[in-house]
Amino acid sequence: MAQAWDKTILAANNNGLLRFNGAFWKLHPSPNESIIRSLKVIDNRIYTGSYMEFGYWEEDVMGKLQYTSLSQKMKVDLLQDEEFWGILALEDYVVFQSHNRIYIYDHINKALNKIDSDSFLPKMYRVGRTIYFQQIGKGIFKIENGTSVLVSEDDVLKNDEVINVFGQEEGLLILTKNNGFLKMEGQSIQKWETGADYLLGEISLYSGIQLRGGGFALGTISHGLILLDGQGAVTYHIDQVKGLQNNTVLSLFEDGDENIWLGLDVGISYINRDSPFQIYPDHKGLVGSVYASASRNGKLYLGTNQGLFYKELGDGSDFQFIEGTHGQVWSLKEIDGKLFCGHHSGTFVVKGNKVRKITDILGAWKIDEIPDHPNLLLQGSYDGLYVLEKTNSTWKLRNKIEGFQHSARFFEIFKNQVFVNHEYKGVFKLKLNDGFSHFQSIEIDTLIRGSNSGMVKYKGDLLYAYKKGIFKYDWTKNQFIKDSVLGQLYSEEEYVSGKMTLDKNENLWTFSNSNIGFVPQGSLGSSPSIKKVPLTEDMRNGIIGYESITALDNGKYLLGARSGYFTIDINNIQKKEFKVNISAINKVGKSRNKTGAGQLNQNEVGNFENTDNNLLFEYHVPIYNRYIKPQYQYALEGIYPNWSHWSSNALVTFENLPSGNYTFKVRAKMGDAVSNNVASYSFRIAKPWYASNLFLVIYALLAIAGSIAIHNAYKRFYNRRQQKLILRNQRKMALAKAQNEKEIIKLKNQQLKKEFKDKSNELAASTMSIIKKNELLAKVKQELLASMENKDAVKSIIEIIDKSLKQNDDWELFKEAFNNADRKFLKKLKSAHPNLSPNDIRLCAYLRLNLSSKEIAPMFNISPRSVEIKRYRLRKKMNLEHNDNLVDYILKL
């Protein structure tokens, strides 16, 4: 394994060269599809050796690795089935080692030299300006002036495989496979006694390196990794049980941040030696989930879901179970010089590796001191609150406090008041009587409540935490008020638990999705000093709502987890400077693979066609930390100028970008530290052909022509519309005129009808007047003739009457009125029957008025019989048939 110039990690692999940038692994297949056996980074080249092949890789302008074969370029005559297992650099030379030959390549003069061996060459080693190698059965050699020189032929060095050689002031320190460390001073070789000899004598080593801090890392065949300090004492022994993927460590490498990388039989692991976090997983299932912990009298206690366990502090052995504590442990607290254990089955006092049960009350959540009563303790249980009393140095149950039956997991005491947090019902405020036997009053605040909420007394204040933030009890208002300063410990979006914990140093701890927050004791001046440990919820694998923190020594704290526990060294949480890099930029789409031929040159401003508007950006931070992962934030100036939300996703795709100028920017943070650079890439997406400048001019001309055409079309349209309106109005006017004329004719007809009716009435009145007059005259004549004996005396009067009856004045008057009423009748009558006499015409006029013979007789001064005769004669003159009605005929004429 090796680290490149850009801090990426490289590994020789069965399928080729692996490259890891902290976000993505990428495989570069070996040139002849063989296993890569060796790897070395020299300047900007990556040298590799494989089956019948050695050469180097270089980045092209696109950032891709391109391979150059030295063995073919130099036309090297290789041995049969030769594989290259080691590569070293020394000044201007690169040295390649197989199991039977060493090749020395002068990359300045492009020359190649070789050293043959008739025995097996397991490895070669560089110490200062000298390269050593071992020939099995012959001893240790070094290379001088291109030839091999024997250094030592000690039997141990002949027969036991040398793993590595390290330089010391006195000489060489040689690490062997089966005999541990040997010191070589001159020709003298002796055993270097270490604290690991008891272990090295039982195992076989395969790899080993000296660390920059002066210690050693040893890779074994079946026992994992062993870390030694500079004096050879074992500091850590890490195997598969403690987190490795398997126990065979084939290669070791220390990167620039002092992380140790392990090439395993299958897979790669790495160890953050400088990490503030240390994990103690419970892979054996011995301990379980840790709910509480305590450090007392040199012993470390763990309260778990399986019981109470202990071990000596600093002891690497496993935890031991304390008999009689099977079941769930809820709390561990030191009070009055004793360690109290709150257990599902009751309450215990712990002494060494023994416990004594003092109550059988199920579910002892919490035990706390009652102010001003040193011999009394208050215990919160599943079904309420209990009082414990010390009698003759022995603690025992005194009584249950009556009046409260709810679970009391979180409670705090202020004089004679007890606050109990119930996450589903709210916060109870209970007032105790003086004898602590019952509650005098109970109030409940239901405005603040929520799942996984927590409550704690901190520096004389009562704090309550839930999703909405951290609240402080205001004694003047008797309610909780949000604390804006402590509220900085977590946001509502990051909330997972309101559990607040005070360690023995009175530091306040909270737990959110992205970190662990704490307020150090003594940081409270005018405002608290808020600090955060960048350990996310998924990394710490905590028991949400049941988190626990215990102070150890030298700034270390123990954090319980679902399986085992963590330790945190807050003095070692340092903000290191780092940079974010853009790994690759690819054109993507249906026709391209995301990491295929569409990769772009980051060193040039991109100029893309409008069809190349789908881009994939990959970015990374080359920092390798197991528990502090980088998060990224990006912006795309030109369309998305605002920074995105922080995310652990190390790539982003932009699809269907419109034409324009863009600058992609990305930055990163690890914990609270932000990268000291912003990586960027500028590019331009061209307008489509139909939006080019030429086409814009054409569009403008077309728009002008179109505007003129539209104007003319509108002009013609409105002219036609105006003509139509004129014609329509003319038609309307003509129609209105016709209607008016029709109305006038109608009025005239109505007037004529009225006149006709008036004339008819006048005619009727005239006719009736004539009839009445003639009747009157006829009656007067008859009366005179009947009453007068002397006819001669009235003869003159009768003559006057007869003359009046025979005069035509009445007829002329009637005729005038009749003509006014029925002007056309007389003309039609004369036209149809010109042979009629005036009396016949007069008779027809009377018949036209539908007068009876009796009514007509006075008009002629004749009898009705004579009228009938006249009517008969008239029929004859008109040539009417016998069946024809004379009156009907005249009315229809």
JOPE-V209824 format. One record per backbone hydrogen bond with DSSP energy under -1.0 kcal/mol. NH is the residue of the N-H (numbers start at 1). CO is the residue of the C=O. If there is no record, write none. Layout:
# JOPE-V209824
nh-><NH:NH>
co-><CO:CO>
This chain:
# JOPE-V209824
nh-><2:4:7:9:10:11:13:17:18:19:20:21:26:28:30:33:36:37:38:40:42:45:46:47:48:49:50:52:53:55:56:57:58:60:63:66:68:70:71:73:74:76:78:82:85:86:88:90:93:94:95:96:97:98:102:103:104:105:106:107:110:111:113:115:117:121:125:127:130:132:133:134:135:136:137:138:139:140:141:142:143:144:147:149:151:152:158:159:160:163:164:166:168:172:173:174:175:176:177:182:183:184:185:188:190:192:197:200:201:202:205:206:207:209:211:214:216:217:218:219:220:221:224:225:226:227:228:229:232:235:236:238:243:244:249:250:251:253:255:258:260:261:262:263:264:265:269:271:273:275:278:280:285:290:291:292:294:296:299:300:301:302:303:304:305:309:310:311:313:315:320:322:325:329:330:331:333:335:338:340:341:342:343:344:347:348:349:350:351:354:356:358:359:363:364:365:365:366:368:370:373:376:377:378:379:380:381:382:384:386:387:388:389:390:391:394:396:398:399:401:402:408:412:414:417:418:419:420:421:422:426:427:428:429:430:431:432:433:436:439:440:443:445:453:454:456:458:461:463:464:465:466:469:471:472:473:474:478:479:481:483:487:488:489:498:501:503:506:508:509:510:512:513:516:517:518:519:523:525:525:531:533:535:537:540:541:546:550:552:556:557:558:559:560:561:562:564:565:566:567:568:569:570:572:574:581:583:584:586:587:588:592:596:599:600:606:608:612:615:616:617:618:619:620:623:631:632:633:635:636:637:639:640:644:647:652:654:657:660:662:663:664:665:666:667:669:670:673:675:676:679:681:683:684:685:686:691:692:696:697:698:699:700:701:702:703:704:705:706:707:708:709:710:711:712:713:714:715:716:717:718:719:720:721:722:723:724:725:726:727:728:729:730:731:732:733:734:735:736:737:738:739:740:741:742:743:744:745:746:747:748:749:750:751:752:753:754:755:756:757:758:759:760:761:762:763:764:765:766:767:768:769:770:771:772:773:774:775:776:777:778:779:780:781:782:783:784:785:786:787:788:791:798:799:800:801:802:803:804:805:806:807:812:813:814:815:816:817:818:819:820:821:822:828:829:830:831:832:833:836:841:842:843:844:845:846:847:848:849:850:851:856:857:859:860:862:867:868:869:870:871:872:873:874:875:876:877:878:879:880:889:890:891:892:893>
co-><10:8:4:20:2:18:16:28:11:26:9:24:19:17:15:30:13:49:49:47:45:42:57:40:55:38:53:82:50:48:68:46:66:64:60:58:56:54:54:69:70:71:76:79:97:97:95:93:90:105:88:103:86:101:115:96:113:94:111:92:106:106:104:102:100:99:132:130:127:125:141:123:139:120:158:135:135:152:133:149:131:147:144:142:140:140:154:155:156:175:175:173:171:184:166:182:164:180:161:174:190:172:188:185:183:181:194:196:197:199:177:219:219:217:215:211:228:209:226:207:224:204:247:238:218:236:216:233:229:227:227:225:240:239:220:263:263:261:259:255:271:253:269:251:267:248:262:260:271:272:567:565:282:561:303:303:301:299:296:311:294:309:292:307:289:302:320:300:298:312:310:308:322:304:342:342:340:338:335:333:348:331:346:328:359:341:356:339:354:351:349:347:347:344:343:363:380:380:378:376:370:373:388:368:386:366:384:362:381:379:399:377:396:375:394:391:389:387:387:385:437:381:419:417:414:430:412:428:410:426:422:445:420:443:418:441:416:438:433:402:431:429:427:450:465:463:461:458:456:471:454:469:466:464:481:462:479:474:474:472:470:483:485:486:452:509:507:503:519:501:517:515:494:533:510:531:508:520:523:527:518:516:533:513:536:537:543:558:556:553:568:550:566:548:564:541:288:280:559:278:557:276:555:569:572:620:618:618:616:598:614:589:593:596:585:682:684:609:654:586:652:584:650:581:621:669:647:667:665:640:663:636:636:634:632:617:615:613:685:683:637:681:635:679:633:631:673:670:668:578:666:664:662:606:660:608:688:689:692:693:694:695:696:697:698:699:700:701:702:703:704:705:706:707:708:709:710:711:712:713:714:715:716:717:718:719:720:721:722:723:724:725:726:727:728:729:730:731:732:733:734:735:736:737:738:739:740:741:742:743:744:745:746:747:748:749:750:751:752:753:754:755:756:757:758:759:760:761:762:763:764:765:766:767:768:769:770:771:772:773:774:775:776:777:778:779:780:781:782:783:784:789:794:795:796:797:798:799:800:801:802:803:808:809:810:811:812:813:814:815:816:817:818:824:825:826:827:828:829:833:837:838:839:840:841:842:843:844:845:847:846:852:853:856:856:857:863:864:865:866:867:868:869:870:871:872:873:874:876:875:885:886:887:888:889>
